[in-house]
């Protein structure tokens, strides 16, 4: 399974900064020991891709550090060339994962899930909105190849925080279904309107979460037929997360991941996933949640490979025959 990374770009953060930069290296090291994982360095997202979603003024301001100081404060990172480069690479990783998933069924971004970024601003440690840019890029490329410019894409956002930037970007766009299952009282405190929002109370555990997820997937299936799913598999609903306020166990999160991957597999919908938030009191806990997601994904990736003829991986998987 192809997994894209930009872990060589490390943000120079002030001492005591609460963003857990180290978790990306830790996850990459853990994945490197899995023989089915093929790690690939992410290319930076080019201007023409970023500007399918973000305003040119914002893109250039991030590149050159020319935006107002308040903009960087809202993002939560001090500006630096490394910050700008990492932001582009993180988006590039999700673009590559989305393209690869369309041909091989499953692919991933070690980082990503930057769902608090709007078209003209960032927030909550999110600079550019990687899934929004990936969705628009795939749609644009599909149209250039002679397909519909409105390739239907579902974004299943299971980070503990609502994907407010993603929701705002796609409001009124019937080609992208945005599903957010999040802590109702958690950040962001001013929510946007996703296609489907389901808020959970503080302290919700495995049973309530999984029941709500099942309802969400039923609603998605009733209202929409995606050709691609972008799945944000946040680690922050875990009971050991500093910012999550939910009480999911390792087993509960594994059941969550299995349900999403199985939902996609049963309908033969390719899926690209990213890791999103995770702020465990122990980074080992956060990384364990993420490693578990990959272990489950690999089970389904093996199934997807039965649809791919060796040497013919360049064909979109949707054109291939289906097997049980």
Secondary structure as the mmCIF struct_conf table of DSSP 4:
data_model
#
loop_
_struct_conf.conf_type_id
_struct_conf.id
_struct_conf.beg_label_comp_id
_struct_conf.beg_label_asym_id
_struct_conf.beg_label_seq_id
_struct_conf.end_label_comp_id
_struct_conf.end_label_asym_id
_struct_conf.end_label_seq_id
STRN STRN1 UNK A 2 UNK A 5
TURN_TY1_P TURN_TY1_P1 UNK A 7 UNK A 8
HELX_LH_PP_P HELX_LH_PP_P1 UNK A 13 UNK A 14
TURN_TY1_P TURN_TY1_P2 UNK A 15 UNK A 16
BEND BEND1 UNK A 18 UNK A 19
TURN_TY1_P TURN_TY1_P3 UNK A 21 UNK A 21
HELX_RH_AL_P HELX_RH_AL_P1 UNK A 22 UNK A 32
TURN_TY1_P TURN_TY1_P4 UNK A 33 UNK A 33
TURN_TY1_P TURN_TY1_P5 UNK A 35 UNK A 36
STRN STRN2 UNK A 38 UNK A 41
HELX_LH_PP_P HELX_LH_PP_P2 UNK A 42 UNK A 46
HELX_RH_AL_P HELX_RH_AL_P2 UNK A 47 UNK A 50
TURN_TY1_P TURN_TY1_P6 UNK A 51 UNK A 53
BEND BEND2 UNK A 54 UNK A 54
HELX_RH_AL_P HELX_RH_AL_P3 UNK A 56 UNK A 64
TURN_TY1_P TURN_TY1_P7 UNK A 65 UNK A 65
BEND BEND3 UNK A 67 UNK A 67
HELX_RH_AL_P HELX_RH_AL_P4 UNK A 69 UNK A 75
TURN_TY1_P TURN_TY1_P8 UNK A 76 UNK A 76
BEND BEND4 UNK A 77 UNK A 77
HELX_RH_AL_P HELX_RH_AL_P5 UNK A 81 UNK A 104
BEND BEND5 UNK A 105 UNK A 105
STRN STRN3 UNK A 106 UNK A 109
BEND BEND6 UNK A 110 UNK A 111
TURN_TY1_P TURN_TY1_P9 UNK A 115 UNK A 116
BEND BEND7 UNK A 119 UNK A 120
STRN STRN4 UNK A 123 UNK A 123
TURN_TY1_P TURN_TY1_P10 UNK A 124 UNK A 125
STRN STRN5 UNK A 126 UNK A 126
BEND BEND8 UNK A 127 UNK A 128
HELX_RH_AL_P HELX_RH_AL_P6 UNK A 130 UNK A 144
TURN_TY1_P TURN_TY1_P11 UNK A 145 UNK A 146
BEND BEND9 UNK A 147 UNK A 147
TURN_TY1_P TURN_TY1_P12 UNK A 149 UNK A 150
STRN STRN6 UNK A 153 UNK A 157
BEND BEND10 UNK A 159 UNK A 161
HELX_RH_AL_P HELX_RH_AL_P7 UNK A 164 UNK A 169
TURN_TY1_P TURN_TY1_P13 UNK A 170 UNK A 172
TURN_TY1_P TURN_TY1_P14 UNK A 174 UNK A 175
STRN STRN7 UNK A 176 UNK A 183
TURN_TY1_P TURN_TY1_P15 UNK A 184 UNK A 185
BEND BEND11 UNK A 186 UNK A 187
HELX_LH_PP_P HELX_LH_PP_P3 UNK A 188 UNK A 188
BEND BEND12 UNK A 189 UNK A 190
BEND BEND13 UNK A 195 UNK A 195
STRN STRN8 UNK A 196 UNK A 200
TURN_TY1_P TURN_TY1_P16 UNK A 202 UNK A 203
STRN STRN9 UNK A 205 UNK A 205
HELX_RH_AL_P HELX_RH_AL_P8 UNK A 206 UNK A 223
BEND BEND14 UNK A 227 UNK A 227
STRN STRN10 UNK A 228 UNK A 232
BEND BEND15 UNK A 235 UNK A 235
TURN_TY1_P TURN_TY1_P17 UNK A 236 UNK A 237
STRN STRN11 UNK A 238 UNK A 238
TURN_TY1_P TURN_TY1_P18 UNK A 239 UNK A 240
STRN STRN12 UNK A 241 UNK A 241
TURN_TY1_P TURN_TY1_P19 UNK A 242 UNK A 244
STRN STRN13 UNK A 247 UNK A 248
HELX_RH_AL_P HELX_RH_AL_P9 UNK A 250 UNK A 266
TURN_TY1_P TURN_TY1_P20 UNK A 267 UNK A 268
STRN STRN14 UNK A 270 UNK A 274
STRN STRN15 UNK A 280 UNK A 280
BEND BEND16 UNK A 281 UNK A 282
HELX_RH_AL_P HELX_RH_AL_P10 UNK A 283 UNK A 304
HELX_RH_3T_P HELX_RH_3T_P1 UNK A 305 UNK A 307
BEND BEND17 UNK A 308 UNK A 308
HELX_LH_PP_P HELX_LH_PP_P4 UNK A 309 UNK A 309
TURN_TY1_P TURN_TY1_P21 UNK A 310 UNK A 311
TURN_TY1_P TURN_TY1_P22 UNK A 313 UNK A 314
BEND BEND18 UNK A 315 UNK A 315
HELX_RH_3T_P HELX_RH_3T_P2 UNK A 317 UNK A 319
BEND BEND19 UNK A 320 UNK A 320
HELX_LH_PP_P HELX_LH_PP_P5 UNK A 321 UNK A 322
#
